[in-house]
Each structure stands twice: as structure tokens, then as C-alpha cells.
Amino acid sequence: MLICVCQEHLERALDEYTEEHEVAPSIFLRVQLEREGKEVATQCSYCQKESFYVVKGNAD
Ligand SMILES: [Zn+2]
């Protein structure tokens, strides 16, 4: 599970991830993952804004 969010929705993504997986996820900057060549959504999962953070587990 990988959630891309804007700054405003970071907390919501953390809550949803934690609820579903019962462990806290890690927070990455989208630009950081893009630099590593990973494909991440440029739009927030909850609104129309550009994504800034990526919330995901270490194994994802
Ligand atoms: Zn958002």
C-alpha cells in the first residue's frame, strides 16, 4: 500500500494506513522516491492538489 498525499492530507493517510495495517508507515517525500526511479502519483489521493508526501511501509 502506497498513498500519495499533499501536505494537508498527510495525517489522514497516516491514520488510514495505520488502521489497515496496524503498524505505522514511513513517510517519504515524493521527489525523493522519484529520484530513486519509483513511479508515484503526482496527485493527492484525497484532493486535486499535487502530492508532496508518500506514505508507505518499508516493505512496499
Ligand atoms: Zn490533498
N, CA, C, O and the ligand as a Tripos MOL2 file, in Angstrom:
@<TRIPOS>MOLECULE
protein
  241   239    61     0     0
PROTEIN
NO_CHARGES

@<TRIPOS>ATOM
      1 N           0.8530   -1.2030    0.0000 N.3       1 MET1
      2 CA          0.0000    0.0000    0.0000 C.3       1 MET1
      3 C           0.8770    1.2370    0.0000 C.2       1 MET1
      4 O           1.8490    1.3460    0.7470 O.2       1 MET1
      5 N           0.4970    2.1600   -0.8650 N.am      2 LEU2
      6 CA          1.2910    3.3670   -1.0440 C.3       2 LEU2
      7 C           0.3080    4.5110   -1.2690 C.2       2 LEU2
      8 O          -0.4970    4.4700   -2.1990 O.2       2 LEU2
      9 N           0.3730    5.5140   -0.4280 N.am      3 ILE3
     10 CA         -0.5650    6.6250   -0.5490 C.3       3 ILE3
     11 C           0.2000    7.9150   -0.8130 C.2       3 ILE3
     12 O           1.0680    8.3050   -0.0320 O.2       3 ILE3
     13 N          -0.1260    8.5700   -1.9140 N.am      4 CYS4
     14 CA          0.4770    9.8640   -2.2360 C.3       4 CYS4
     15 C          -0.4750   10.9650   -1.7880 C.2       4 CYS4
     16 O          -1.6570   10.9500   -2.1310 O.2       4 CYS4
     17 N           0.0380   11.9070   -1.0290 N.am      5 VAL5
     18 CA         -0.8230   12.9600   -0.4900 C.3       5 VAL5
     19 C          -0.1410   14.3260   -0.5120 C.2       5 VAL5
     20 O           1.0830   14.4410   -0.5690 O.2       5 VAL5
     21 N          -0.9820   15.3500   -0.4640 N.am      6 CYS6
     22 CA         -0.4830   16.7140   -0.2910 C.3       6 CYS6
     23 C          -0.1680   16.9290    1.1930 C.2       6 CYS6
     24 O          -0.4220   16.0580    2.0250 O.2       6 CYS6
     25 N           0.3790   18.0830    1.5040 N.am      7 GLN7
     26 CA          0.7520   18.3510    2.9010 C.3       7 GLN7
     27 C          -0.4530   18.3250    3.8310 C.2       7 GLN7
     28 O          -0.3650   17.9100    4.9870 O.2       7 GLN7
     29 N          -1.5760   18.7780    3.2930 N.am      8 GLU8
     30 CA         -2.8050   18.8710    4.0740 C.3       8 GLU8
     31 C          -3.3550   17.5030    4.4900 C.2       8 GLU8
     32 O          -3.9350   17.3650    5.5670 O.2       8 GLU8
     33 N          -3.1730   16.5130    3.6460 N.am      9 HIS9
     34 CA         -3.7760   15.2040    3.8880 C.3       9 HIS9
     35 C          -2.8080   14.1600    4.4260 C.2       9 HIS9
     36 O          -3.1240   12.9700    4.4410 O.2       9 HIS9
     37 N          -1.6500   14.5880    4.8590 N.am     10 LEU10
     38 CA         -0.6640   13.6410    5.3940 C.3      10 LEU10
     39 C          -1.2210   12.8800    6.5930 C.2      10 LEU10
     40 O          -1.0810   11.6610    6.6860 O.2      10 LEU10
     41 N          -1.8440   13.5990    7.4930 N.am     11 GLU11
     42 CA         -2.3540   12.9890    8.7170 C.3      11 GLU11
     43 C          -3.4090   11.9260    8.4100 C.2      11 GLU11
     44 O          -3.4370   10.8580    9.0210 O.2      11 GLU11
     45 N          -4.2680   12.2450    7.4540 N.am     12 ARG12
     46 CA         -5.3190   11.3070    7.0680 C.3      12 ARG12
     47 C          -4.7300   10.0220    6.4770 C.2      12 ARG12
     48 O          -5.2020    8.9240    6.7730 O.2      12 ARG12
     49 N          -3.7200   10.1650    5.6600 N.am     13 ALA13
     50 CA         -3.0740    8.9910    5.0700 C.3      13 ALA13
     51 C          -2.4130    8.1330    6.1500 C.2      13 ALA13
     52 O          -2.4810    6.9050    6.1080 O.2      13 ALA13
     53 N          -1.7770    8.7920    7.1120 N.am     14 LEU14
     54 CA         -1.1380    8.0620    8.2110 C.3      14 LEU14
     55 C          -2.1800    7.2760    9.0050 C.2      14 LEU14
     56 O          -1.9610    6.1190    9.3640 O.2      14 LEU14
     57 N          -3.3140    7.9200    9.2730 N.am     15 ASP15
     58 CA         -4.3900    7.2660   10.0110 C.3      15 ASP15
     59 C          -4.9140    6.0560    9.2590 C.2      15 ASP15
     60 O          -5.0850    4.9830    9.8380 O.2      15 ASP15
     61 N          -5.1680    6.2300    7.9680 N.am     16 GLU16
     62 CA         -5.7320    5.1340    7.1810 C.3      16 GLU16
     63 C          -4.7660    3.9730    7.0440 C.2      16 GLU16
     64 O          -5.1600    2.8100    7.1200 O.2      16 GLU16
     65 N          -3.5100    4.2960    6.8410 N.am     17 TYR17
     66 CA         -2.5160    3.2320    6.7130 C.3      17 TYR17
     67 C          -2.4170    2.4440    8.0170 C.2      17 TYR17
     68 O          -2.4290    1.2130    8.0220 O.2      17 TYR17
     69 N          -2.3200    3.1730    9.1020 N.am     18 THR18
     70 CA         -2.1620    2.5430   10.4110 C.3      18 THR18
     71 C          -3.3690    1.6890   10.7670 C.2      18 THR18
     72 O          -3.2330    0.6180   11.3600 O.2      18 THR18
     73 N          -4.5510    2.1720   10.3980 N.am     19 GLU19
     74 CA         -5.7710    1.4340   10.6670 C.3      19 GLU19
     75 C          -5.7920    0.1130    9.8990 C.2      19 GLU19
     76 O          -6.1840   -0.9240   10.4340 O.2      19 GLU19
     77 N          -5.3660    0.1680    8.6480 N.am     20 GLU20
     78 CA         -5.4300   -1.0130    7.7960 C.3      20 GLU20
     79 C          -4.3280   -2.0230    8.1100 C.2      20 GLU20
     80 O          -4.5560   -3.2320    8.0580 O.2      20 GLU20
     81 N          -3.1540   -1.5360    8.4310 N.am     21 HIS21
     82 CA         -2.0050   -2.4390    8.5980 C.3      21 HIS21
     83 C          -1.6020   -2.6580   10.0480 C.2      21 HIS21
     84 O          -0.7970   -3.5400   10.3500 O.2      21 HIS21
     85 N          -2.1510   -1.8690   10.9230 N.am     22 GLU22
     86 CA         -1.8570   -1.9670   12.3510 C.3      22 GLU22
     87 C          -0.3870   -1.7510   12.6810 C.2      22 GLU22
     88 O           0.0870   -2.1380   13.7490 O.2      22 GLU22
     89 N           0.3130   -1.1400   11.7650 N.am     23 VAL23
     90 CA          1.6720   -0.6470   12.0400 C.3      23 VAL23
     91 C           1.8110    0.7380   11.4200 C.2      23 VAL23
     92 O           1.1310    1.0650   10.4470 O.2      23 VAL23
     93 N           2.6740    1.5270   11.9770 N.am     24 ALA24
     94 CA          2.8750    2.8700   11.4430 C.3      24 ALA24
     95 C           3.7110    2.8100   10.1660 C.2      24 ALA24
     96 O           4.6900    2.0670   10.1000 O.2      24 ALA24
     97 N           3.3350    3.5810    9.1620 N.am     25 PRO25
     98 CA          4.0890    3.5950    7.9110 C.3      25 PRO25
     99 C           5.2870    4.5420    7.9930 C.2      25 PRO25
    100 O           5.4720    5.2370    8.9920 O.2      25 PRO25
    101 N           6.0760    4.5600    6.9600 N.am     26 SER26
    102 CA          7.1290    5.5600    6.8330 C.3      26 SER26
    103 C           6.6440    6.6700    5.9170 C.2      26 SER26
    104 O           5.7950    6.4540    5.0520 O.2      26 SER26
    105 N           7.1880    7.8510    6.1170 N.am     27 ILE27
    106 CA          6.8240    8.9940    5.2870 C.3      27 ILE27
    107 C           8.0210    9.3690    4.4170 C.2      27 ILE27
    108 O           9.1330    9.5640    4.9080 O.2      27 ILE27
    109 N           7.7680    9.4640    3.1240 N.am     28 PHE28
    110 CA          8.8080    9.8590    2.1890 C.3      28 PHE28
    111 C           8.3730   11.1030    1.4450 C.2      28 PHE28
    112 O           7.1780   11.3750    1.3320 O.2      28 PHE28
    113 N           9.3170   11.8500    0.9430 N.am     29 LEU29
    114 CA          8.9970   12.9490    0.0420 C.3      29 LEU29
    115 C           8.8350   12.3670   -1.3470 C.2      29 LEU29
    116 O           9.5970   11.4890   -1.7530 O.2      29 LEU29
    117 N           7.8330   12.8580   -2.0820 N.am     30 ARG30
    118 CA          7.6160   12.3200   -3.4300 C.3      30 ARG30
    119 C           8.8620   12.5040   -4.3070 C.2      30 ARG30
    120 O           9.2530   11.5940   -5.0370 O.2      30 ARG30
    121 N           9.4710   13.6740   -4.2290 N.am     31 VAL31
    122 CA         10.6480   13.9400   -5.0660 C.3      31 VAL31
    123 C          11.7860   12.9660   -4.7680 C.2      31 VAL31
    124 O          12.5720   12.6070   -5.6450 O.2      31 VAL31
    125 N          11.8490   12.5530   -3.5130 N.am     32 GLN32
    126 CA         12.8870   11.6060   -3.1000 C.3      32 GLN32
    127 C          12.6990   10.2590   -3.8060 C.2      32 GLN32
    128 O          13.6570    9.6790   -4.3170 O.2      32 GLN32
    129 N          11.4480    9.7670   -3.8300 N.am     33 LEU33
    130 CA         11.1640    8.4870   -4.4790 C.3      33 LEU33
    131 C          11.3290    8.5900   -5.9890 C.2      33 LEU33
    132 O          11.7890    7.6500   -6.6380 O.2      33 LEU33
    133 N          10.9530    9.7320   -6.5400 N.am     34 GLU34
    134 CA         11.1080    9.9240   -7.9850 C.3      34 GLU34
    135 C          12.5840    9.8960   -8.3700 C.2      34 GLU34
    136 O          12.9630    9.3820   -9.4220 O.2      34 GLU34
    137 N          13.3930   10.4560   -7.4990 N.am     35 ARG35
    138 CA         14.8320   10.4470   -7.7510 C.3      35 ARG35
    139 C          15.3700    9.0190   -7.7610 C.2      35 ARG35
    140 O          16.3430    8.7210   -8.4540 O.2      35 ARG35
    141 N          14.7350    8.1420   -6.9920 N.am     36 GLU36
    142 CA         15.1520    6.7400   -6.9510 C.3      36 GLU36
    143 C          14.5370    5.9380   -8.0950 C.2      36 GLU36
    144 O          14.7610    4.7320   -8.2000 O.2      36 GLU36
    145 N          13.7620    6.6040   -8.9530 N.am     37 GLY37
    146 CA         13.1890    5.9500  -10.1160 C.3      37 GLY37
    147 C          11.8620    5.2680   -9.8680 C.2      37 GLY37
    148 O          11.3850    4.5170  -10.7190 O.2      37 GLY37
    149 N          11.2530    5.5150   -8.7090 N.am     38 LYS38
    150 CA          9.9690    4.8850   -8.4120 C.3      38 LYS38
    151 C           8.8250    5.6770   -9.0600 C.2      38 LYS38
    152 O           8.8820    6.8990   -9.1970 O.2      38 LYS38
    153 N           7.7810    4.9250   -9.4520 N.am     39 GLU39
    154 CA          6.6160    5.5900  -10.0320 C.3      39 GLU39
    155 C           5.6100    5.9160   -8.9430 C.2      39 GLU39
    156 O           5.0600    5.0190   -8.3050 O.2      39 GLU39
    157 N           5.3750    7.1910   -8.7350 N.am     40 VAL40
    158 CA          4.4150    7.6120   -7.7160 C.3      40 VAL40
    159 C           3.4510    8.6310   -8.3120 C.2      40 VAL40
    160 O           3.8050    9.3870   -9.2160 O.2      40 VAL40
    161 N           2.2200    8.6380   -7.7880 N.am     41 ALA41
    162 CA          1.1920    9.5410   -8.2950 C.3      41 ALA41
    163 C           1.5550   10.9880   -7.9720 C.2      41 ALA41
    164 O           2.0090   11.2990   -6.8700 O.2      41 ALA41
    165 N           1.3480   11.8560   -8.9450 N.am     42 THR42
    166 CA          1.6770   13.2620   -8.7230 C.3      42 THR42
    167 C           0.5010   14.0170   -8.1260 C.2      42 THR42
    168 O           0.6150   15.1900   -7.7710 O.2      42 THR42
    169 N          -0.6460   13.3190   -8.0180 N.am     43 GLN43
    170 CA         -1.8090   13.9710   -7.4230 C.3      43 GLN43
    171 C          -2.1530   13.3390   -6.0820 C.2      43 GLN43
    172 O          -1.9970   12.1340   -5.8890 O.2      43 GLN43
    173 N          -2.6180   14.1650   -5.1670 N.am     44 CYS44
    174 CA         -3.0400   13.7060   -3.8470 C.3      44 CYS44
    175 C          -4.1770   12.6930   -3.9880 C.2      44 CYS44
    176 O          -5.0250   12.8210   -4.8710 O.2      44 CYS44
    177 N          -4.1880   11.6810   -3.1060 N.am     45 SER45
    178 CA         -5.2350   10.6570   -3.1390 C.3      45 SER45
    179 C          -6.5830   11.1910   -2.6860 C.2      45 SER45
    180 O          -7.6140   10.5710   -2.9480 O.2      45 SER45
    181 N          -6.5900   12.3180   -2.0180 N.am     46 TYR46
    182 CA         -7.8270   12.8230   -1.4120 C.3      46 TYR46
    183 C          -8.3230   14.1340   -2.0150 C.2      46 TYR46
    184 O          -9.4680   14.5170   -1.7780 O.2      46 TYR46
    185 N          -7.5000   14.8220   -2.7790 N.am     47 CYS47
    186 CA         -7.9390   16.0900   -3.3780 C.3      47 CYS47
    187 C          -7.2120   16.3110   -4.7000 C.2      47 CYS47
    188 O          -6.4980   15.4290   -5.1780 O.2      47 CYS47
    189 N          -7.3940   17.4700   -5.2780 N.am     48 GLN48
    190 CA         -6.8440   17.7580   -6.6040 C.3      48 GLN48
    191 C          -5.4200   18.3120   -6.5480 C.2      48 GLN48
    192 O          -4.7950   18.5400   -7.5840 O.2      48 GLN48
    193 N          -4.9220   18.5220   -5.3570 N.am     49 LYS49
    194 CA         -3.6010   19.1410   -5.2320 C.3      49 LYS49
    195 C          -2.4770   18.1980   -5.6210 C.2      49 LYS49
    196 O          -2.6600   16.9840   -5.7080 O.2      49 LYS49
    197 N          -1.3300   18.7750   -5.8500 N.am     50 GLU50
    198 CA         -0.1590   17.9970   -6.1770 C.3      50 GLU50
    199 C           0.3040   17.2420   -4.9270 C.2      50 GLU50
    200 O           0.2830   17.7790   -3.8200 O.2      50 GLU50
    201 N           0.7160   16.0060   -5.1220 N.am     51 SER51
    202 CA          1.1710   15.2370   -3.9580 C.3      51 SER51
    203 C           2.5530   15.7170   -3.5320 C.2      51 SER51
    204 O           3.3530   16.1720   -4.3500 O.2      51 SER51
    205 N           2.8090   15.6060   -2.2500 N.am     52 PHE52
    206 CA          4.0770   16.0700   -1.6830 C.3      52 PHE52
    207 C           4.7530   14.9370   -0.9140 C.2      52 PHE52
    208 O           5.9660   14.7470   -0.9890 O.2      52 PHE52
    209 N           3.9380   14.1980   -0.1780 N.am     53 TYR53
    210 CA          4.4630   13.0740    0.5980 C.3      53 TYR53
    211 C           3.9780   11.7500    0.0330 C.2      53 TYR53
    212 O           2.9460   11.6890   -0.6360 O.2      53 TYR53
    213 N           4.7240   10.6970    0.3030 N.am     54 VAL54
    214 CA          4.2760    9.3440    0.0140 C.3      54 VAL54
    215 C           4.3430    8.5630    1.3110 C.2      54 VAL54
    216 O           5.3880    8.4780    1.9560 O.2      54 VAL54
    217 N           3.2010    7.9930    1.6800 N.am     55 VAL55
    218 CA          3.0970    7.2080    2.9010 C.3      55 VAL55
    219 C           3.1210    5.7420    2.5060 C.2      55 VAL55
    220 O           2.2690    5.2940    1.7390 O.2      55 VAL55
    221 N           4.0750    4.9970    3.0150 N.am     56 LYS56
    222 CA          4.1420    3.5840    2.6710 C.3      56 LYS56
    223 C           4.9430    2.8060    3.7050 C.2      56 LYS56
    224 O           5.7010    3.3800    4.4870 O.2      56 LYS56
    225 N           4.7610    1.4830    3.6940 N.am     57 GLY57
    226 CA          5.5180    0.6310    4.5800 C.3      57 GLY57
    227 C           6.9130    0.4010    4.0070 C.2      57 GLY57
    228 O           7.1470    0.6270    2.8200 O.2      57 GLY57
    229 N           7.8150   -0.0400    4.8350 N.am     58 ASN58
    230 CA          9.1850   -0.2620    4.3830 C.3      58 ASN58
    231 C           9.2810   -1.3930    3.3740 C.2      58 ASN58
    232 O          10.1920   -1.4190    2.5460 O.2      58 ASN58
    233 N           8.3290   -2.3370    3.4430 N.am     59 ALA59
    234 CA          8.3670   -3.4980    2.5560 C.3      59 ALA59
    235 C           7.7200   -3.2050    1.1930 C.2      59 ALA59
    236 O           7.9180   -3.9680    0.2480 O.2      59 ALA59
    237 N           6.9630   -2.1290    1.0810 N.am     60 ASP60
    238 CA          6.2460   -1.8250   -0.1680 C.3      60 ASP60
    239 C           7.1790   -1.3180   -1.2590 C.2      60 ASP60
    240 O           6.7300   -1.0190   -2.3650 O.2      60 ASP60
    241 ZN         -4.8310   16.5030   -0.5170 Zn       61 ZN61
@<TRIPOS>BOND
     1     1     2 1
     2     2     3 1
     3     3     4 2
     4     3     5 am
     5     5     6 1
     6     6     7 1
     7     7     8 2
     8     7     9 am
     9     9    10 1
    10    10    11 1
    11    11    12 2
    12    11    13 am
    13    13    14 1
    14    14    15 1
    15    15    16 2
    16    15    17 am
    17    17    18 1
    18    18    19 1
    19    19    20 2
    20    19    21 am
    21    21    22 1
    22    22    23 1
    23    23    24 2
    24    23    25 am
    25    25    26 1
    26    26    27 1
    27    27    28 2
    28    27    29 am
    29    29    30 1
    30    30    31 1
    31    31    32 2
    32    31    33 am
    33    33    34 1
    34    34    35 1
    35    35    36 2
    36    35    37 am
    37    37    38 1
    38    38    39 1
    39    39    40 2
    40    39    41 am
    41    41    42 1
    42    42    43 1
    43    43    44 2
    44    43    45 am
    45    45    46 1
    46    46    47 1
    47    47    48 2
    48    47    49 am
    49    49    50 1
    50    50    51 1
    51    51    52 2
    52    51    53 am
    53    53    54 1
    54    54    55 1
    55    55    56 2
    56    55    57 am
    57    57    58 1
    58    58    59 1
    59    59    60 2
    60    59    61 am
    61    61    62 1
    62    62    63 1
    63    63    64 2
    64    63    65 am
    65    65    66 1
    66    66    67 1
    67    67    68 2
    68    67    69 am
    69    69    70 1
    70    70    71 1
    71    71    72 2
    72    71    73 am
    73    73    74 1
    74    74    75 1
    75    75    76 2
    76    75    77 am
    77    77    78 1
    78    78    79 1
    79    79    80 2
    80    79    81 am
    81    81    82 1
    82    82    83 1
    83    83    84 2
    84    83    85 am
    85    85    86 1
    86    86    87 1
    87    87    88 2
    88    87    89 am
    89    89    90 1
    90    90    91 1
    91    91    92 2
    92    91    93 am
    93    93    94 1
    94    94    95 1
    95    95    96 2
    96    95    97 am
    97    97    98 1
    98    98    99 1
    99    99   100 2
   100    99   101 am
   101   101   102 1
   102   102   103 1
   103   103   104 2
   104   103   105 am
   105   105   106 1
   106   106   107 1
   107   107   108 2
   108   107   109 am
   109   109   110 1
   110   110   111 1
   111   111   112 2
   112   111   113 am
   113   113   114 1
   114   114   115 1
   115   115   116 2
   116   115   117 am
   117   117   118 1
   118   118   119 1
   119   119   120 2
   120   119   121 am
   121   121   122 1
   122   122   123 1
   123   123   124 2
   124   123   125 am
   125   125   126 1
   126   126   127 1
   127   127   128 2
   128   127   129 am
   129   129   130 1
   130   130   131 1
   131   131   132 2
   132   131   133 am
   133   133   134 1
   134   134   135 1
   135   135   136 2
   136   135   137 am
   137   137   138 1
   138   138   139 1
   139   139   140 2
   140   139   141 am
   141   141   142 1
   142   142   143 1
   143   143   144 2
   144   143   145 am
   145   145   146 1
   146   146   147 1
   147   147   148 2
   148   147   149 am
   149   149   150 1
   150   150   151 1
   151   151   152 2
   152   151   153 am
   153   153   154 1
   154   154   155 1
   155   155   156 2
   156   155   157 am
   157   157   158 1
   158   158   159 1
   159   159   160 2
   160   159   161 am
   161   161   162 1
   162   162   163 1
   163   163   164 2
   164   163   165 am
   165   165   166 1
   166   166   167 1
   167   167   168 2
   168   167   169 am
   169   169   170 1
   170   170   171 1
   171   171   172 2
   172   171   173 am
   173   173   174 1
   174   174   175 1
   175   175   176 2
   176   175   177 am
   177   177   178 1
   178   178   179 1
   179   179   180 2
   180   179   181 am
   181   181   182 1
   182   182   183 1
   183   183   184 2
   184   183   185 am
   185   185   186 1
   186   186   187 1
   187   187   188 2
   188   187   189 am
   189   189   190 1
   190   190   191 1
   191   191   192 2
   192   191   193 am
   193   193   194 1
   194   194   195 1
   195   195   196 2
   196   195   197 am
   197   197   198 1
   198   198   199 1
   199   199   200 2
   200   199   201 am
   201   201   202 1
   202   202   203 1
   203   203   204 2
   204   203   205 am
   205   205   206 1
   206   206   207 1
   207   207   208 2
   208   207   209 am
   209   209   210 1
   210   210   211 1
   211   211   212 2
   212   211   213 am
   213   213   214 1
   214   214   215 1
   215   215   216 2
   216   215   217 am
   217   217   218 1
   218   218   219 1
   219   219   220 2
   220   219   221 am
   221   221   222 1
   222   222   223 1
   223   223   224 2
   224   223   225 am
   225   225   226 1
   226   226   227 1
   227   227   228 2
   228   227   229 am
   229   229   230 1
   230   230   231 1
   231   231   232 2
   232   231   233 am
   233   233   234 1
   234   234   235 1
   235   235   236 2
   236   235   237 am
   237   237   238 1
   238   238   239 1
   239   239   240 2
@<TRIPOS>SUBSTRUCTURE
     1 MET1         2 RESIDUE 1 A MET
     2 LEU2         6 RESIDUE 1 A LEU
     3 ILE3        10 RESIDUE 1 A ILE
     4 CYS4        14 RESIDUE 1 A CYS
     5 VAL5        18 RESIDUE 1 A VAL
     6 CYS6        22 RESIDUE 1 A CYS
     7 GLN7        26 RESIDUE 1 A GLN
     8 GLU8        30 RESIDUE 1 A GLU
     9 HIS9        34 RESIDUE 1 A HIS
    10 LEU10       38 RESIDUE 1 A LEU
    11 GLU11       42 RESIDUE 1 A GLU
    12 ARG12       46 RESIDUE 1 A ARG
    13 ALA13       50 RESIDUE 1 A ALA
    14 LEU14       54 RESIDUE 1 A LEU
    15 ASP15       58 RESIDUE 1 A ASP
    16 GLU16       62 RESIDUE 1 A GLU
    17 TYR17       66 RESIDUE 1 A TYR
    18 THR18       70 RESIDUE 1 A THR
    19 GLU19       74 RESIDUE 1 A GLU
    20 GLU20       78 RESIDUE 1 A GLU
    21 HIS21       82 RESIDUE 1 A HIS
    22 GLU22       86 RESIDUE 1 A GLU
    23 VAL23       90 RESIDUE 1 A VAL
    24 ALA24       94 RESIDUE 1 A ALA
    25 PRO25       98 RESIDUE 1 A PRO
    26 SER26      102 RESIDUE 1 A SER
    27 ILE27      106 RESIDUE 1 A ILE
    28 PHE28      110 RESIDUE 1 A PHE
    29 LEU29      114 RESIDUE 1 A LEU
    30 ARG30      118 RESIDUE 1 A ARG
    31 VAL31      122 RESIDUE 1 A VAL
    32 GLN32      126 RESIDUE 1 A GLN
    33 LEU33      130 RESIDUE 1 A LEU
    34 GLU34      134 RESIDUE 1 A GLU
    35 ARG35      138 RESIDUE 1 A ARG
    36 GLU36      142 RESIDUE 1 A GLU
    37 GLY37      146 RESIDUE 1 A GLY
    38 LYS38      150 RESIDUE 1 A LYS
    39 GLU39      154 RESIDUE 1 A GLU
    40 VAL40      158 RESIDUE 1 A VAL
    41 ALA41      162 RESIDUE 1 A ALA
    42 THR42      166 RESIDUE 1 A THR
    43 GLN43      170 RESIDUE 1 A GLN
    44 CYS44      174 RESIDUE 1 A CYS
    45 SER45      178 RESIDUE 1 A SER
    46 TYR46      182 RESIDUE 1 A TYR
    47 CYS47      186 RESIDUE 1 A CYS
    48 GLN48      190 RESIDUE 1 A GLN
    49 LYS49      194 RESIDUE 1 A LYS
    50 GLU50      198 RESIDUE 1 A GLU
    51 SER51      202 RESIDUE 1 A SER
    52 PHE52      206 RESIDUE 1 A PHE
    53 TYR53      210 RESIDUE 1 A TYR
    54 VAL54      214 RESIDUE 1 A VAL
    55 VAL55      218 RESIDUE 1 A VAL
    56 LYS56      222 RESIDUE 1 A LYS
    57 GLY57      226 RESIDUE 1 A GLY
    58 ASN58      230 RESIDUE 1 A ASN
    59 ALA59      234 RESIDUE 1 A ALA
    60 ASP60      238 RESIDUE 1 A ASP
    61 ZN61       241 GROUP 0 **** ****
